[in-house]
């Protein structure tokens, strides 16, 4: 069983069966892609500062897992920049970049600004960093490794292991000269325990699928990081995360973001101002050359992709198709990476990340709730800290699509408005009113069920202009009734509108009217709308009327002397209140109504 508790009191709110709760989560994910899951046990198992508190949550993207009220500055490395022309990896350049990035990020900690003093103090105590990378999907493709393959996972593991191991190495070098982070002494034992877990995981990487130089570097950086940490400590409580890099990946000319595979070889990014940006994967020619295709074949296949928006059906050999598999199925294709391929890749690199991985597990549109349920369970079993699943097309709009064509619109039945006319002979009720001496009559014709179907408003003494306006308005209201507009909607729209004439009335239920419209619709509410009648808290009672009369008497007796200050003046740019029509006054950068208390939305 799983209990939800009130945050403020700690009392139990509801008790659920764990399986039922997981079913609800899977159903919600199926519908809209939310929520993402975070696994508490594994997150706290890899927590470097257990003695300072537990990990309760993460940032919204779910890559930064640490103590509450701390911050982490991020940086990402474009992995493709270290792929040499002969397809080997520039290890020394990679190590140098890691060292430089960690040093720069460490400097930023003391020079950055923070949203609150608490976050600033904690960030200076723990000095957490978030180095990561982008373009993993592209470098795997360029190497000729399928994203969903043992080769691909082993290569990703060793690159991630080197990155975090060398980052802790650099952090320890900085600590040697500038002392460890303030919270290290209290957390030395749990932190070294986590570093040893990283070191042990690096020794389990399958070295048959990767270059011996990279494998050896992965082992060595963790050995050095552990021994240096024992002697000097670390300058930073965390050093790495895998962020989504959705924006900076484009700035770095990456084909893929973060740890993600490519969405599609040809995709269309929806622009805010309208239209689409066509994005073509630039890694394909290099990948084709590295797996043995000559220039002519490369040109033919690339041309085919550009024309058909898929590589399927080209002259590519069938055994190489999985190298070019993407997260989504192409418009004219049938292949995509299986959702377990995403989860397995996350599982392969998670042991080498201080924080977590911000990544989407893409599932096809036809995926079921049960498959989503099972994917969540598998992610937990594989030791992943957080997972987010997205079923293709489950949201009304998505930023990247595999085609720019709009979905075909399904023909829907359009219903015409129906006018319900009154019978030739009907009952009616006539009401006389007077507002500050202005008299008039309201006549309401009713259907057989006693609901209003027409309104006549007579104010002949006010002259032909007012009389004509009221007749026209009554006709429009009558048509609204007959075409099915609810009385409640009209009452909400017109009651409490303010303009002249306004004043006291002879109706004890509506002793004061702010306008003729206000009176008419409040009377209709009292007569025909039980809900408004019962909840008519806006009606001013006799005590208020008496107070108003006394205020008027006092105002007539008093005279403001010329030297007295005026306490309030309306501003010329003040808008009318959307609730009652009164002129609003400034309230900071917004406006408030001193008549009904309404605001423009800031309080």
C-alpha positions as CSV (number, residue, x, y, z in Angstrom):
1,X,0.0,0.0,0.0
2,X,1.0,3.6,-0.6
3,X,-0.2,6.6,1.4
4,X,-0.4,10.2,0.3
5,X,0.1,12.7,3.1
6,X,-0.8,16.3,3.7
7,X,2.4,18.4,3.4
8,X,1.6,20.7,6.3
9,X,0.4,18.2,8.9
10,X,1.8,14.9,7.8
11,X,-1.6,13.2,8.1
12,X,-2.6,10.5,5.7
13,X,-4.8,11.8,2.9
14,X,-5.5,8.6,0.8
15,X,-4.3,5.0,0.8
16,X,-3.7,3.3,-2.5
17,X,-2.7,-0.1,-3.7
18,X,0.7,0.4,-5.3
19,X,-0.4,-1.4,-8.5
20,X,-3.5,0.7,-8.8
21,X,-1.4,3.9,-8.4
22,X,1.0,2.7,-11.0
23,X,-1.9,2.0,-13.4
24,X,-3.2,5.5,-12.9
25,X,0.3,6.9,-13.6
26,X,0.6,4.8,-16.8
27,X,-2.9,5.9,-18.0
28,X,-2.0,9.5,-17.5
29,X,1.2,9.1,-19.4
30,X,-0.7,7.4,-22.2
31,X,-3.0,10.4,-22.4
32,X,-0.6,13.3,-22.1
33,X,3.0,12.2,-21.5
34,X,2.9,13.2,-17.8
35,X,4.0,12.6,-15.1
36,X,7.6,11.6,-15.2
37,X,8.8,9.3,-12.5
38,X,11.7,9.7,-10.0
39,X,12.9,6.7,-8.1
40,X,13.7,7.7,-4.5
41,X,15.7,4.7,-3.3
42,X,18.3,4.6,-6.1
43,X,18.6,8.4,-6.0
44,X,19.5,8.4,-2.3
45,X,21.7,5.3,-2.7
46,X,24.1,7.4,-5.0
47,X,23.8,10.5,-2.8
48,X,27.2,11.9,-2.0
49,X,26.1,13.9,1.0
50,X,23.8,11.6,2.9
51,X,24.8,13.0,6.3
52,X,23.5,16.5,5.3
53,X,20.0,15.3,4.4
54,X,18.2,13.2,1.9
55,X,17.3,14.0,-1.7
56,X,13.7,14.9,-2.0
57,X,13.3,16.1,-5.5
58,X,15.0,17.4,-8.6
59,X,14.9,20.3,-11.0
60,X,12.0,20.3,-13.5
61,X,14.1,18.5,-16.2
62,X,15.0,15.8,-13.7
63,X,18.8,15.8,-14.2
64,X,19.9,17.6,-11.0
65,X,19.2,15.5,-7.9
66,X,20.6,16.9,-4.7
67,X,19.7,18.6,-1.4
68,X,16.9,21.1,-1.2
69,X,17.7,24.8,-1.9
70,X,20.8,24.2,-3.9
71,X,21.8,25.1,-7.4
72,X,23.9,23.6,-10.2
73,X,25.4,25.4,-13.1
74,X,25.4,23.3,-16.3
75,X,27.8,22.8,-19.2
76,X,27.8,20.4,-22.1
77,X,30.5,19.0,-24.4
78,X,29.8,18.3,-28.1
79,X,31.2,14.8,-28.4
80,X,31.4,14.9,-32.2
81,X,34.3,17.5,-31.9
82,X,36.5,14.7,-30.6
83,X,35.9,12.2,-33.4
84,X,39.0,12.1,-35.6
85,X,39.0,11.7,-39.4
86,X,40.0,8.0,-39.0
87,X,37.0,7.5,-36.7
88,X,39.2,7.3,-33.6
89,X,38.5,9.4,-30.5
90,X,40.6,12.3,-29.3
91,X,41.1,11.2,-25.7
92,X,43.6,13.8,-24.7
93,X,41.5,16.6,-26.1
94,X,38.5,15.2,-24.3
95,X,40.3,15.1,-21.0
96,X,41.6,18.6,-21.4
97,X,38.1,19.9,-22.2
98,X,36.7,18.2,-19.1
99,X,39.4,19.8,-16.9
100,X,38.8,23.2,-18.4
101,X,35.0,23.0,-18.1
102,X,35.1,21.9,-14.4
103,X,37.6,24.7,-13.5
104,X,35.4,27.3,-15.3
105,X,32.2,26.0,-13.6
106,X,33.9,26.0,-10.2
107,X,34.8,29.7,-10.7
108,X,31.2,30.4,-11.7
109,X,29.9,29.1,-8.3
110,X,31.4,32.0,-6.4
111,X,30.6,34.6,-9.0
112,X,27.1,33.7,-9.9
113,X,23.9,35.3,-8.6
114,X,21.2,33.2,-6.9
115,X,17.5,33.7,-6.5
116,X,17.5,33.4,-2.7
117,X,20.1,33.8,0.1
118,X,19.4,30.2,1.3
119,X,20.2,28.8,-2.2
120,X,23.3,31.0,-2.4
121,X,24.6,29.8,1.0
122,X,24.0,26.1,0.2
123,X,25.5,26.4,-3.3
124,X,28.7,27.8,-1.8
125,X,28.7,25.0,0.8
126,X,28.3,22.1,-1.6
127,X,29.4,23.7,-4.9
128,X,27.6,21.2,-7.2
129,X,28.4,21.2,-10.9
130,X,26.7,19.7,-13.8
131,X,29.0,18.8,-16.7
132,X,27.4,16.7,-19.4
133,X,27.5,16.2,-23.2
134,X,25.4,16.4,-26.4
135,X,25.5,14.6,-29.7
136,X,25.9,11.1,-28.3
137,X,23.4,9.8,-30.9
138,X,25.4,11.4,-33.7
139,X,28.7,10.0,-32.6
140,X,27.3,6.5,-32.3
141,X,25.9,6.8,-35.8
142,X,29.2,8.2,-37.1
143,X,31.0,5.2,-35.6
144,X,28.5,2.8,-37.2
145,X,27.0,1.7,-33.9
146,X,23.3,1.3,-33.6
147,X,21.8,3.3,-30.6
148,X,20.0,0.1,-29.5
149,X,23.0,-2.2,-29.5
150,X,25.7,-3.5,-27.1
151,X,28.3,-1.7,-29.1
152,X,26.5,1.6,-28.7
153,X,25.8,1.2,-25.0
154,X,29.4,0.2,-24.2
155,X,30.8,3.2,-26.2
156,X,28.4,5.6,-24.4
157,X,29.3,4.0,-21.0
158,X,33.0,4.5,-21.5
159,X,32.7,8.1,-22.7
160,X,30.4,9.0,-19.7
161,X,32.7,7.1,-17.3
162,X,35.8,9.1,-18.5
163,X,33.9,12.4,-18.3
164,X,32.7,12.0,-14.7
165,X,35.9,10.3,-13.4
166,X,38.1,13.0,-14.8
167,X,35.7,15.7,-13.5
168,X,36.1,14.3,-10.0
169,X,39.8,14.2,-10.6
170,X,39.9,17.8,-11.5
171,X,37.7,18.7,-8.5
172,X,40.2,16.9,-6.2
173,X,43.1,18.8,-7.8
174,X,41.3,22.1,-7.1
175,X,40.6,20.9,-3.5
176,X,44.3,20.2,-3.0
177,X,45.0,23.9,-3.4
178,X,41.7,25.5,-2.4
179,X,40.4,23.0,0.2
180,X,37.4,20.7,-0.3
181,X,33.8,22.0,-0.3
182,X,32.6,23.0,3.2
183,X,30.3,20.0,3.6
184,X,32.9,17.4,2.6
185,X,34.2,16.7,6.2
186,X,30.8,15.7,7.4
187,X,30.2,13.6,4.3
188,X,33.6,12.1,3.5
189,X,32.6,8.5,4.2
190,X,29.4,8.5,2.1
191,X,31.0,10.5,-0.8
192,X,34.0,8.1,-1.0
193,X,31.5,5.2,-0.9
194,X,29.7,6.7,-4.0
195,X,33.1,7.3,-5.8
196,X,34.0,3.6,-5.2
197,X,30.6,2.6,-6.6
198,X,31.4,4.6,-9.8
199,X,34.9,3.0,-9.9
200,X,33.5,-0.5,-9.5
201,X,31.0,0.1,-12.3
202,X,33.7,1.3,-14.7
203,X,35.4,-2.1,-14.3
204,X,32.3,-3.9,-15.4
205,X,32.2,-2.2,-18.8
206,X,32.4,-4.7,-21.7
207,X,35.9,-3.9,-23.2
208,X,35.4,-6.2,-26.2
209,X,33.4,-3.5,-28.0
210,X,35.5,-0.5,-27.3
211,X,39.0,0.8,-28.0
212,X,41.5,-0.4,-25.4
213,X,42.8,3.2,-24.8
214,X,39.4,4.4,-23.9
215,X,38.7,1.4,-21.6
216,X,42.1,1.9,-19.8
217,X,41.4,5.6,-19.4
218,X,38.0,4.9,-17.9
219,X,39.6,2.6,-15.3
220,X,42.5,4.9,-14.5
221,X,40.6,8.1,-14.0
222,X,38.3,6.5,-11.4
223,X,41.3,4.9,-9.5
224,X,43.0,8.3,-9.4
225,X,39.8,10.1,-8.4
226,X,39.2,7.8,-5.5
227,X,42.8,7.9,-4.2
228,X,43.0,11.7,-4.6
229,X,39.7,12.1,-2.8
230,X,40.9,10.1,0.1
231,X,43.9,12.4,0.5
232,X,42.6,15.8,-0.6
233,X,38.8,15.5,-0.7
234,X,36.8,17.1,-3.5
235,X,35.9,20.7,-4.3
236,X,32.5,19.8,-5.5
237,X,29.8,17.5,-4.1
238,X,28.6,16.6,-7.6
239,X,30.2,17.1,-11.0
240,X,28.0,15.7,-13.7
241,X,24.5,15.4,-15.0
242,X,23.0,14.7,-18.5
243,X,20.9,17.7,-19.3
244,X,18.5,17.8,-22.3
245,X,20.6,20.5,-24.1
246,X,17.6,21.4,-26.2
247,X,18.9,24.9,-27.0
248,X,22.6,24.8,-26.7
249,X,22.8,21.7,-28.9
250,X,21.6,23.8,-31.8
251,X,24.1,26.5,-31.0
252,X,26.9,23.9,-31.0
253,X,25.6,22.5,-34.4
254,X,24.7,19.2,-32.9
255,X,22.6,16.7,-34.8
256,X,21.3,15.2,-31.5
257,X,20.6,16.6,-28.1
258,X,22.0,15.2,-24.8
259,X,21.9,11.5,-24.6
260,X,19.1,11.2,-27.2
261,X,19.2,9.5,-30.5
262,X,18.1,11.5,-33.5
263,X,14.3,12.1,-33.6
264,X,14.4,11.4,-37.4
265,X,16.9,11.8,-40.2
266,X,14.7,14.6,-41.6
267,X,12.5,16.5,-39.1
268,X,10.6,19.8,-39.0
269,X,10.8,22.2,-36.1
270,X,7.6,24.2,-35.6
271,X,8.4,27.9,-35.4
272,X,6.7,30.2,-32.9
273,X,5.7,32.7,-35.6
274,X,4.3,30.1,-37.9
275,X,5.8,27.7,-40.4
276,X,8.5,25.0,-40.1
277,X,12.3,24.8,-40.1
278,X,13.6,21.7,-41.9
279,X,16.4,20.0,-40.0
280,X,18.5,17.3,-41.8
281,X,20.9,15.0,-40.0
282,X,24.4,15.9,-41.2
283,X,26.1,12.8,-39.7
284,X,24.6,10.4,-42.3
285,X,27.4,10.9,-45.0
286,X,30.2,10.4,-42.4
287,X,28.4,7.3,-41.0
288,X,28.0,5.8,-44.5
289,X,31.6,6.4,-45.3
290,X,32.8,4.8,-42.0
291,X,30.8,1.6,-42.6
292,X,32.2,1.1,-46.1
293,X,30.2,3.0,-48.7
294,X,32.0,4.9,-51.5
295,X,31.3,8.5,-52.4
296,X,28.8,7.7,-55.2
297,X,26.8,5.4,-52.9
298,X,26.8,8.0,-50.2
299,X,25.6,10.7,-52.6
300,X,22.8,8.4,-53.8
301,X,21.6,7.4,-50.3
302,X,21.7,11.0,-49.1
303,X,19.7,12.2,-52.1
304,X,17.2,9.4,-51.5
305,X,16.8,10.5,-47.8
306,X,16.3,14.1,-48.9
307,X,13.6,13.2,-51.4
308,X,11.8,10.5,-49.4
309,X,12.5,11.6,-45.8
310,X,13.6,8.0,-44.9
311,X,16.6,5.8,-45.5
312,X,14.4,2.7,-45.9
313,X,14.1,1.7,-49.5
314,X,17.5,3.1,-50.5
315,X,20.5,1.1,-51.6
316,X,21.6,0.8,-48.0
317,X,22.3,-2.8,-46.9
318,X,19.7,-4.3,-44.6
319,X,22.3,-5.1,-41.9
320,X,23.1,-1.4,-41.6
321,X,19.5,-0.2,-41.2
322,X,19.7,-0.3,-37.4
323,X,22.6,2.2,-37.4
324,X,20.2,4.9,-38.8
325,X,17.2,4.0,-36.6
326,X,15.7,7.1,-34.9
327,X,13.4,7.8,-32.0
328,X,10.3,8.3,-34.2
329,X,9.3,6.3,-37.2
330,X,9.8,8.4,-40.4
331,X,6.8,9.6,-42.4
332,X,7.5,7.0,-45.2
333,X,9.2,4.4,-43.0
334,X,8.5,1.6,-40.7
335,X,11.5,1.5,-38.3
336,X,12.2,3.2,-35.0
337,X,14.2,2.5,-31.9
338,X,12.2,0.3,-29.5
339,X,11.4,2.0,-26.3
340,X,13.5,-0.5,-24.3
341,X,16.4,0.7,-26.4
342,X,16.1,4.1,-24.7
343,X,15.8,2.6,-21.2
344,X,18.8,0.3,-21.7
345,X,20.9,3.3,-22.9
346,X,20.0,5.2,-19.8
347,X,20.8,2.2,-17.6
348,X,24.2,1.9,-19.3
349,X,25.3,5.4,-18.5
350,X,23.5,6.1,-15.2
351,X,26.3,4.5,-13.0
352,X,28.7,7.1,-14.3
353,X,26.6,10.3,-13.6
354,X,26.6,12.2,-10.3
355,X,23.0,13.3,-10.9
356,X,20.5,11.9,-13.3
357,X,19.6,11.8,-17.0
358,X,17.1,14.2,-18.6
359,X,15.8,12.1,-21.4
360,X,12.5,11.1,-23.1
361,X,11.7,7.5,-23.7
362,X,9.8,7.7,-27.0
363,X,7.1,5.2,-27.6
364,X,5.0,4.8,-30.8
365,X,1.4,6.1,-30.9
366,X,0.0,2.6,-30.9
367,X,1.6,1.8,-27.5
368,X,-0.7,0.6,-24.8
369,X,-1.1,1.5,-21.1
370,X,0.3,-1.9,-20.2
371,X,3.4,-1.3,-22.2
372,X,4.0,2.1,-20.5
373,X,3.4,0.4,-17.1
374,X,6.0,-2.2,-17.9
375,X,8.5,0.4,-19.2
376,X,8.3,2.2,-15.9
377,X,8.9,-1.0,-13.9
378,X,11.9,-2.0,-16.1
379,X,13.4,1.5,-15.7
380,X,13.2,1.0,-11.9
381,X,14.7,-2.5,-12.1
382,X,17.7,-1.2,-14.2
383,X,18.7,1.4,-11.6
384,X,17.7,4.6,-13.4
385,X,17.0,7.6,-11.2
386,X,14.3,9.2,-13.3
387,X,12.4,8.4,-16.4
388,X,9.9,10.3,-18.6
389,X,7.9,8.6,-21.3
390,X,6.3,10.3,-24.3
391,X,3.8,8.4,-26.6
392,X,4.0,9.9,-30.0
393,X,1.1,12.3,-30.8
394,X,-0.4,12.2,-27.3
395,X,-0.2,16.0,-27.1
396,X,-2.0,18.3,-29.4
397,X,1.2,19.9,-30.5
398,X,4.9,18.9,-30.3
399,X,8.0,20.9,-31.2
400,X,9.5,18.3,-33.6
401,X,7.7,16.4,-36.2
402,X,8.7,13.9,-38.9
403,X,6.6,15.8,-41.5
404,X,5.4,19.3,-42.1
405,X,2.0,18.2,-43.4
406,X,-0.9,18.8,-41.2
407,X,-3.0,15.9,-40.0
408,X,-6.0,15.3,-42.2
409,X,-9.1,16.9,-40.7
410,X,-11.9,14.5,-39.9
411,X,-15.2,15.8,-41.1
412,X,-17.4,16.7,-38.2
413,X,-21.1,17.4,-38.0
414,X,-21.9,21.1,-37.7
415,X,-25.0,21.8,-35.8
416,X,-27.1,24.9,-36.7
417,X,-28.6,27.0,-33.9
418,X,-32.2,26.2,-33.2
419,X,-34.7,28.9,-32.2
420,X,-37.3,27.9,-29.7
421,X,-40.2,30.3,-30.4
422,X,-42.9,31.1,-27.8
423,X,-46.4,30.0,-28.4
424,X,-48.8,32.6,-29.7
425,X,-50.6,32.7,-26.4
426,X,-48.3,32.8,-23.4
427,X,-48.1,33.9,-19.8
428,X,-46.2,37.0,-18.9
429,X,-45.3,39.1,-15.9
430,X,-44.8,42.9,-15.8
431,X,-42.7,44.7,-13.2
432,X,-42.6,48.4,-12.6
433,X,-39.3,49.9,-11.4
434,X,-37.8,53.2,-10.5
435,X,-34.1,54.1,-10.3
436,X,-33.4,57.5,-8.8
437,X,-36.7,58.8,-10.2
438,X,-36.4,57.2,-13.6
439,X,-39.4,54.9,-14.1
440,X,-39.8,51.9,-16.4
441,X,-41.5,48.6,-17.0
442,X,-40.2,45.1,-17.6
443,X,-42.5,42.6,-19.2
444,X,-41.2,39.0,-19.4
445,X,-43.0,36.4,-21.7
446,X,-42.6,32.8,-20.5
447,X,-42.6,29.3,-21.9
448,X,-44.9,26.7,-20.5
449,X,-42.1,25.7,-18.1
450,X,-42.1,29.2,-16.6
451,X,-38.7,30.0,-18.0
452,X,-38.2,33.4,-19.7
453,X,-38.5,33.6,-23.5
454,X,-38.8,37.3,-24.3
455,X,-38.3,40.6,-22.6
456,X,-39.9,44.0,-23.2
457,X,-38.4,47.1,-21.5
458,X,-40.5,50.3,-21.6
459,X,-39.1,53.7,-20.6
460,X,-41.2,56.1,-22.7
461,X,-40.6,59.2,-20.5
462,X,-36.9,59.1,-21.2
463,X,-37.4,60.1,-24.8
464,X,-37.3,58.4,-28.1
465,X,-33.5,57.7,-28.1
466,X,-33.5,55.8,-24.7
467,X,-36.7,54.1,-25.5
468,X,-35.4,52.9,-28.9
469,X,-32.1,51.7,-27.3
470,X,-34.0,49.8,-24.6
471,X,-36.3,48.2,-27.2
472,X,-33.4,47.1,-29.3
473,X,-31.6,45.7,-26.3
474,X,-34.7,43.8,-25.1
475,X,-35.1,42.3,-28.6
476,X,-31.5,41.0,-28.5
477,X,-32.0,39.5,-25.1
478,X,-35.2,37.9,-26.2
479,X,-33.4,36.3,-29.2
480,X,-30.7,35.1,-26.8
481,X,-33.3,33.4,-24.7
482,X,-34.9,31.7,-27.7
483,X,-31.6,30.5,-29.1
484,X,-30.7,28.8,-25.8
485,X,-28.3,31.3,-24.1
486,X,-28.6,30.4,-20.4
487,X,-30.0,33.1,-18.2
488,X,-27.1,32.7,-15.8
489,X,-24.6,33.7,-18.5
490,X,-26.6,36.9,-19.2
491,X,-26.8,37.7,-15.5
492,X,-23.1,37.2,-15.0
493,X,-22.4,39.5,-18.0
494,X,-24.8,42.4,-17.3
495,X,-25.5,42.5,-13.5
496,X,-23.4,45.1,-11.6
497,X,-22.5,47.0,-14.7
498,X,-22.2,50.7,-13.7
499,X,-23.4,53.8,-15.5
500,X,-26.0,56.5,-15.1
501,X,-28.8,56.6,-14.2
502,X,-28.1,54.8,-11.0
503,X,-29.4,55.2,-7.4
504,X,-31.9,54.0,-4.9
505,X,-35.0,52.0,-6.0
506,X,-38.4,51.2,-4.5
507,X,-37.6,47.5,-4.6
508,X,-36.7,46.2,-1.1
509,X,-34.9,43.2,-2.7
510,X,-32.8,45.5,-4.9
511,X,-32.6,48.7,-2.9
512,X,-29.7,50.2,-4.9
513,X,-29.0,49.8,-8.6
514,X,-25.8,50.7,-10.3
515,X,-27.5,51.1,-13.7
516,X,-30.7,50.1,-15.5
517,X,-29.0,47.0,-16.8
518,X,-27.8,46.1,-13.3
519,X,-31.4,46.4,-12.0
520,X,-33.0,44.4,-14.9
521,X,-30.7,41.4,-14.7
522,X,-30.6,41.3,-10.9
523,X,-34.4,41.3,-10.9
524,X,-34.4,38.5,-13.5
525,X,-32.0,36.6,-11.3
526,X,-34.3,37.0,-8.3
527,X,-37.4,36.0,-10.3
528,X,-36.1,33.2,-12.5
529,X,-32.7,32.0,-11.4
530,X,-32.8,30.2,-8.0
531,X,-29.0,29.9,-7.8
532,X,-28.5,33.6,-8.1
533,X,-31.4,34.3,-5.9
534,X,-30.0,32.1,-3.1
535,X,-26.4,33.4,-3.5
536,X,-27.3,37.0,-4.2
537,X,-24.7,38.3,-1.7
538,X,-24.2,41.4,-3.8
539,X,-27.6,42.9,-2.8
540,X,-27.2,45.7,-0.4
541,X,-29.2,45.3,2.8
542,X,-31.0,48.0,4.7
543,X,-28.1,48.7,7.0
544,X,-25.9,49.5,4.1
545,X,-28.6,51.7,2.6
546,X,-28.9,53.6,5.9
547,X,-25.1,54.0,6.0
548,X,-25.1,55.4,2.4
549,X,-27.8,57.9,3.3
550,X,-25.8,59.0,6.4
551,X,-22.7,59.4,4.3
552,X,-24.6,61.5,1.7
553,X,-25.9,63.7,4.5
554,X,-22.5,64.1,6.0
555,X,-21.0,64.9,2.6
556,X,-23.7,67.6,2.0
557,X,-22.9,69.2,5.4
558,X,-19.1,69.2,5.0
559,X,-17.1,71.3,2.7
560,X,-13.5,70.5,1.7
561,X,-11.4,73.6,2.4
562,X,-8.9,74.7,-0.3
563,X,-5.9,73.9,1.8
564,X,-7.0,70.3,2.6
565,X,-5.3,67.5,0.7
566,X,-7.2,65.2,-1.6
567,X,-6.5,61.6,-0.4
568,X,-7.3,59.9,-3.7
569,X,-7.6,60.6,-7.4
570,X,-8.3,58.2,-10.2
571,X,-5.6,58.0,-12.9
572,X,-6.4,58.9,-16.5
573,X,-5.1,55.6,-17.8
574,X,-7.1,53.4,-15.3
575,X,-9.2,50.8,-17.1
576,X,-12.8,49.9,-16.1
577,X,-13.3,46.9,-13.8
578,X,-14.1,43.7,-15.7
579,X,-16.5,42.6,-13.0
580,X,-18.5,45.7,-12.0
581,X,-17.5,48.5,-14.5
582,X,-16.1,50.9,-11.9
583,X,-12.9,52.7,-12.8
584,X,-9.9,50.9,-11.2
585,X,-6.9,52.3,-9.4
586,X,-3.3,51.4,-9.6
587,X,-2.1,48.6,-7.3
588,X,1.7,48.4,-7.9
589,X,2.1,47.5,-11.5
590,X,-1.5,46.3,-11.8
591,X,-5.0,47.7,-11.1
592,X,-7.6,47.0,-8.4
593,X,-11.2,48.0,-8.1
594,X,-12.2,49.8,-4.8
595,X,-15.8,49.1,-5.5
596,X,-15.9,45.3,-5.7
597,X,-12.3,44.3,-4.9
598,X,-11.5,42.8,-8.3
599,X,-8.0,43.0,-9.7
600,X,-6.3,42.8,-13.1
601,X,-4.8,39.5,-12.2
602,X,-1.8,40.2,-10.0
603,X,-3.2,39.4,-6.6
